[in-house]
Amino acid sequence: MSTMSKVFVVLNLVLALFLVGSMASILSNGEDWRKKCTAAEEKAKADSVAAAEKYKSLDGVKQNLDNSVRSLENQRSDLDSQLQTQKAAADQFRNDNNQLRNSVDAINASLKAVQGELGDTQTRNKELLTSNETLKKETADAKKAQMDAEDDRARIEGDLKRATDDVAEKERQLAAVTKERDNKAAELEALVKLGVPVETLIGNNVPLIEGKVSDIGPNFVVLSVGENESVKIGYAFDVYRGNDYIGRVVVDMVRPDSSTARVTMKNGKGLDFQRMDNATTRL
């Protein structure tokens, strides 16, 4: 045999051995695979049974979930209705809130105005309290002044009573003097009418005094001369206006710068006494 044939035979033997080993390995592995397949089949059957049971359980769960879904859909529908109601209520609440906010703004404005008025009132109250304290003090002072005034009034009333009594006495004396003077004046007038020169016989001791009629009244006049000009009660003044003779007055009361005189004689022309008429003790 040639070398090539020997090599070829060896290769065949090696390949045969390899094939035999491979087949043995394959057979061995096949038995293992058969066992594994058997175990896998049994496991698959067990898993199928378990899956069937699980599917059955899941189907129950699915039914429950479907029921829950339907219930949730119903609840969602109810919630949608409630949501629409709540939206309407929210819109109404928003409108009410806007109105309330406007009302609150108006109230705040009013409150601000009231606070301003309150501040003014508090200021006024403080002023009134101050005025009240001042008034209390003034009232106390006024009461004291009133008591003092009452004391003064009592004293003045006493003085007035005494003065009234003095005036009554003076009036009585004046009435007596006036009556006596009127009698003397009547006698003097009668003597004058008879043509007796009285002034030549007794002399005229009345000084020359000239003045004006400053005011007039019923049957009396006020002259612009008085004690400062040496006027005395009983002095007679002849009153004239220009060249017209108005009448005669006799002094009843004398003051420092004026005197009051009653009318004792008027002219026959109907002329009345007037302010600014001239008056003199001697024509």
C-alpha angles and dihedrals in degrees: 000000000000125000092250090054090050091050091047091050090049091049090049091050091048091047090048091050090048091050092047090049091046093049090047089049090045092050090047091048091045091057089049090048091048090053090045091048090048090050090045090049091050090046090048090051090049089046090048091052090046089046090050089051090045090047089050089049091045090048088056089047088048090052089049090047090049089051089046090048091051089046090048090048089052089047089047090052089049090046090049089053090046089046091053089048090047090048090052089046090047091051090048090046089049091052091045089047091052090049089046090049090051089048090048090050090050090047090048090051090048090045090051090050090047090049089052090049089046090053090049090046091050090049089048089046090054089049090048091049089051090046089047091054090047089047091050090052091045089047090052089047090046091051090050089046089048091052089047089047091050089051089048090046091052089049092045091047088054090047090045092052090051090045090048090052089048091048091049089051092046091048090051090049091044091050090052092047091045091050091049091046092049089051091050091046091051090049091047092048091049090051091049091050089051088055097249110155094231096170091052092049100045102018124233110267095174110107121233107268123171128189146136137265102251098177140003135212140169104311094339140076135203116232125208093230130075144146091330088063093044094256114163135188110275096031112138121220125195113215123210139166113211105309093340119101110220103181148272131287131189122213115247101167132026128201128178096267104013143028138203120230131184121226112253100168139019132195122258094238096076094248114154128212114265137185114273093027112145119251127192139166090225129038 
